Amino acid sequence: FGWYGFNPGSALKISSNGYANIAALCCVTTTISAACGCITACFTDMLVNRLKTTKVEYDVSMAVNGALSGLVAITAGCSVVTPG
């Protein structure tokens, strides 16, 4: 939950006009980035494993690492990246 305190919390002047919208955008982009990183890492690992062993297995640790990498990647630009 630290990223939700840091990314939207970086817009500390929420009382001013527009800062609430920036904080909301930060929350949305942080969530989408974590989800995309999780899914991408999980399925990439599954495909590589399938090519090597012909078995389909999902690795939870790769999914968590993907979510972490998505969170790290979006931290700098969470207020300027728009979903869609």
N, C-alpha and C positions, 0 to 999 in steps of 0.2 A: 504494500500500500504506500510505500515511500514515494513512488513516482507520482502518485496522485496528490501528494502533499507538495512535491517539488515543482512539477510542471505547471499545474494551475496556480499553485501558491506563489509562483514567480511574478504573477500579476497581483501584487500586494494591494494595489489601490482599487479594489473592486467597487468602492463607493463612487468613483468617477464614472462618467459616461463611457460605455464601451468596454470597460474592463471585465464586466461580468460575461460579456460575449466572448472575450478572449479566453477567460478561464474555462468556459464551457467548451470552446474549440479545443483547448489543450486536453481536456478530459476525453473528448471524442477521439482525437487523433492518437492519444496515448493508448486507449483501449483497442482501437483498430490495429495499431502497429503491433501490439503484443499478440493479438489474435492471429494476425497474418504471419508473424514470425513463428508462432507455435505451429500452425498448420503447415507452413512451408518446410520447416525443419523436420517435422514428424513424417510427412509424406516423402520428402527427399531421402531420409534415412530408410524408410520402408522400401522405396524403389531400389536403392543401392543394395540393400540386404536381399531383396528379391532377385536381383540380377546375379548376386554371388551364390545364393543358396537355394533359389526357387521357392523359398518360404516367404509368406507374408506375415511379418511381425511388426508391431508398433512399439517403439521405445519411449516410455514416458520421460526419461531423463533427457532425451533429445528434444521432446516437445517443450520441456521447461527451459532448456538452453535456448531454444528458438524464441520463446516468449521473452526471455531476458535480452537476447540480442535485438529483438524488435523494440523493446523499451529503451535500450541504450541508443539505438539508431535514431529514434524520434525525439530524444531529449532536447537537442539543440534547436530543432525547427518546429516544435509542436504548436507554436502560436501562429505560424505562417503557412503551414501545410494544410490544405483543405481536403476533406474527404470527397471522393467522387471524381 
